[in-house]
Amino acid sequence: MEEIREALSTHWESPWEMDRWQVINHIIDRYSFERYLEIGVSNPRWCYNMISCREKDGVDPGYEFQPNIANYQMTSDEFFESIPSDKKWDVIFIDGSHVAGQVIKDFFNALNHLSDNGFIILHDCNPPNVWRQRETYMIDGRPWPWNGTVWKMFYYLRMTHTDLSMCCLDTDYGVGIVRRGSQMLAPADNIFYDYNQFDKNRKEYLNLIQPSELDRWLSENEQHLTII
């Protein structure tokens, strides 16, 4: 319990410069997007209800929060297996399982259903301390604040995929933004995904930028847009 109290006392507090739903709405508005998918709705007041988009879909099995308002009440794996291969969304927000192995499955499944100019957005990419990036949500049968190991998946993509454009906003525990494009790869010098090394190099590993830099980053990456 002492470890938990210490971790809670050092975690970053809101209000943030931008919440995740504000980032999503900003991108939807900037590009006049019309199709939004959220993986891991849970409590819709946290994000889903705040999103302004013509078409909205949500996926959640209902394990964590009731009533489950998602129109696809199933796991993300079941969802992606059930939809037509040509179904596309413009913005896909991933905030389901926070364990790297599942997040990377969700990411590549989402990429297969992303429109040409679309974005994948991920929450919890920048945990503030080692306790919040633990593998397990529950402690002694009780849920505690948790970012999980999403950062490992994000860093993996930053190390390995030159065909993506990626940044992470330093707000709301790290809002990762990904689209098709290009990037200079992050250094592959933390192959065992050690948190202490990540903590020293998070800016480079995540391409961590401030919310005030978002529009500049978007403009720099618009050369990769498909002209319709």
Steps between C-alpha positions, in 0.01 A plus 500: 500500500790737564616451140150581378476814711838621374406432138169682536672799657734538202261447210426793273177678579243643260384745375707429196578744223292270277297196599495203263152582376611853415789363295263268314246774432773734380614246241144417393423869454827585321445234234118495493501132589167319528571147631626433853567170679589461868655177629438480875211735577456409869348810663378705201534825697878465488518534122233346277218739590731797445583413139328700226484294182226406254550124542620355830557136590618358829639162604497374858422162660357668810738348754588827670201733480121467485282587324699411193398750230731363229317392187749213464487322837790261458877485527713680245622168357141381451408835347774503238424140409132584447512809276539513119859537383416818310340682797696822567516778758678837488601509866545191716564556870656209689446499876408140577751260651810686619732199460746540212431161341129571462548865406722407208235254377240774526730740317565283196136394482405867511754587232329252266176695546640852487415734214791615282536834680386378841652502846540245776509659844613317813463591866743436789822507297700706754472355853642729771655229718587133505201407715249635251658298218454168678352209303202441731203732546365345820689493831348289780175488307478876460564715190762773536612777262670328209672587175633151438766422239358690203831689489682180405280450196537865398878487539512176298325672209730800534802266474379288210254670265629758254160494326321672789494858626482505880505740790377497856341802664633572848155522653237269653756223571624505142271527196670312218421607143578277202433525130651354185805695388866486594721557800857490621522193721555527874824346629476126558701518821239368743419159357396365840256790549645610832284769656787692660669537163169600346456762771832662406428493127122529473515815284700322230336158536146641467574807287343684792368847413289761676134553406595847372715324238220276367394717207859543387551122509178443306600755236843344458341160439230610258728441201409133534126560461318330215344762276136409432 
